[in-house]
Amino acid sequence: MRIAAKPTEQEIIEGPQAVSFQIANGNARHSCILQTELPTKALAQKYLLANWPVVEKMARDALAAGNLEDGPIKLVIA
């Protein structure tokens, strides 16, 4: 088991991290952004991969609801 590295001073200054991903809907792809409270990009990416089924469902639900403005689907995990 690996222990995550402590955040650098730059990462602490930057604050919570976001990761981008895409979901397919038919022949189209939709950009998504997952905003987290995690201090590093690596931890945010790891969270996305570990919780992919839940995050993907949230993105697809937002897409189905049509609550999109011409831009990426924005998801927030607190």
N, C-alpha and C positions, 0 to 999 in steps of 0.2 A: 504494500500500500504506500502510495506517495503522499507526502505532506505538501500541501500547496504553499508556494512561496509567499512571503509577506508582501503586501503591496508596496511599490516603490513610492518615493515622495511625489513623483509626477502623477502616478495613478491616484494618490490621495487627493492631490490638487484637482484632478479632472473629475473626481466624484463618481457617482454611479454610472455604470456602463450599459450600452445598448449593443445588441447584435442584430444583424440583418440577415434575412433569408427570403426565399421565394416559395410559393405554393403554386401548383398547377391547377387550372380550372378549365377543363376541355383543352383547347389549343392555346389558351392564354396563360401567362404567368403573372402572378401578382406579387409585388414586393411587400415585405412585412418588416417591421422593426419591433423587437422585443426589448423594452426598457426594464432594466433590473436595478436592484439596490446593491449589487455586487461590486466590489472595488476594482476588479481587474477584468479585462476582455476574456482572458482564459477561463476564469470562473463563470462568466456570463455564457460563454460558448458551451462549457461543460454542462451548465444548467439547462441550456436549450436542448442539447443532445439527450440528457438524462430524462427530460420531461417532454420529449417530442410529441407523444400522442396527445397530451393535454394542450400543448401550445398549438399544435396543428388544428385541433378541434376548435379552439378559441378563434383562430384566424379564419377557418372555414365558416364558423357561425357569424362572424363579423361580415364576411363576404356575402353570405346568404341574406343577412338582414339588410344589406344595401346601405349601411351607414358609412359609406366611404365618400370622401371628397377626393378629387383627382390627385391621388397620391398614394403612398404606401399605407397598408393596414398597420395601425399602431396598437401594440399590446403592452400593457404595463403589469409587471409582476412585483408586488410589494413584499 
